[in-house]
Every structure is written in structure tokens, then in C-alpha cells.
Amino acid sequence: MSDCVFCRIGQGEVDEDLVAYRSENVFVVPALKQRQSNPGHALVLPVSHVTDLHDVPAGLLHEIFEVTARVTSAVKDAYGSVGSTVTQNNRIPGQVLHHVHVHVVPRFEDDGFRMPDPDLCEAPRHVRRARAAALRKALLRGA
């Protein structure tokens, strides 16, 4: 599905410098929109185009959440977080990218986390590139 930006990233066609982790089936990138008080928000996605969580084949679903678990550990090392919040939206109102993805949001003491967050804003590419590099390094240490 060439019009899906997540498919293009997953296939290595664009934004390779933003990929923190890649296997044959799953990849991890920093979220475009980040919370100022929760730096390092990452997305775990399948390479293949799947739009609904209930349509993900069991083996791939297992790998997505296995990688998600690794990312929850790595964000502590990469960003100094004390934990994380993991979410997955399945065709919610206002969603514009219909490609399954799991959010891992690093959590910090007194971070004032809330969902939805009206202060969510687009992170510049150089910030996302640095966050991908930090997460990549942490994932390699934890491998």
C-alpha cells in the first residue's frame, strides 16, 4: 500500500534514519507528535499493512507485543523514564493513519500525563532522529 507512510517506512523506502528497530516483520519509530513532558514517545508497527488489531495474524501480534515489551524496558535506559504507558487505538474518530501501531509513552515523576493531550505537538525531525538513535542504542544493549 504505497500511499501509507507507515508501509513506506516499514519497507525502508523513506525515513530510515528514524527507525530505532527493525526486524523482518516489525519496526519502531519515534511518534511524530510528542508530549513535551514525555520525550521519547515511540510507535511499534508491523511492516505489513494491517488496519485493525483484530485482523493481525497471531504470530505477528505476538511479535508486535514482544517488541513493545522490549521498548518499554529500553525507554528507561534511553530517556531516564521511570516507566511507560502502552496504548493502541483501533479506528478511533479523527485517526488519519490506518495502520496498526502500538504507542509506548515514557513516563516520568510528576509528568502530568493525560489523554488526550491538547499540548501534543509535532517534534522536529532532528529531535526524532536523536530519539531514534537513543532508543536504538538502548535496544541493542538490552538485546
Residue, then its C-alpha position, 0 to 999 in steps of 0.5 A: m500500500s504505497d500511499c501509507v507512510f507507515c508501509r513506506i517506512g516499514q519497507g525502508e523506502v523513506d525515513e530510515d534514519l528514524v527507525a530505532y528497530r527493525s526486524e523482518n516483520v516489525f519496526v519502531v519509530p519515534a511518534l511524530k507528535q510528542r508530549q513535551s513532558n514525555p520525550g521519547h514517545a515511540l510507535v511499534l508497527p508491523v511492516s505489513h499493512v494491517t488496519d485493525l488489531h483484530d485482523v493481525p495474524a497471531g504470530l505477528l501480534h505476538e511479535i508486535f507485543e514482544v517488541t513493545a515489551r522490549v521498548t518499554s524496558a529500553v525507554k528507561d535506559a534511553y530517556g531516564s523514564v521511570g516507566s511507560t504507558v502502552t496504548q493502541n487505538n483501533r479506528i478511533p474518530g479523527q485517526v488519519l493513519h490506518h495502520v496498526h501501531v502500538h504507542v509506548v509513552p515514557r513516563f516520568e515523576d510528576d509528568g502530568f500525563r493525560m489523554p488526550d493531550p491538547d499540548l501534543c505537538e509535532a517534534p522536529r525531525h532532528v529531535r526524532r532522529a536523536r530519539a531514534a538513535a537513543l532508543r536504538k542504542a538502548l535496544l541493542r544493549g538490552a538485546 
